[in-house]
Amino acid sequence: MLDSQERLRIVTSRIGGVAVVDLFGELGELDVPGLEKVLDSLIDEEPRHLIFDVSSTEFICAAAYAAIGRCSLEVDLVSICSTSPMAKKVLGMLGYDRVAFFAAWCEAPVGLSLSAR
């Protein structure tokens, strides 16, 4: 849960060759440069799979979805865990069709050790 001063929290972790980005709160236009900095650092580590868990977000602007989508141009597999169809709709409209979607961690791609979450 976010405190009253915090609008957004980004938590990253690694599970072998998989990088996980958990997003909490609201991700607006002003937050995109910070998100891109985090993503650039993760991509520099050359993960084979990048997973975004946006299930705890209240809002994500189109520019943030575009930043997430651009990761699919540099990482073999990018997935989004989202309970809303909005992520898939927006990323599709932006042309990022290589991003995989799942609604819950139990649907995560095979080979990901969920016990590490």
ABEGO torsion letter per residue (X at the ends): XBBAABABBBBBBBBEABBBBBBBEBBBAAAAAAAAAAAAAAAAAGBABBBBBAAABABBBAAAAAAAAAAAAABABBBBBBABAAAAAAAAAAGBAABBBBABAAABBBGBBAAAX
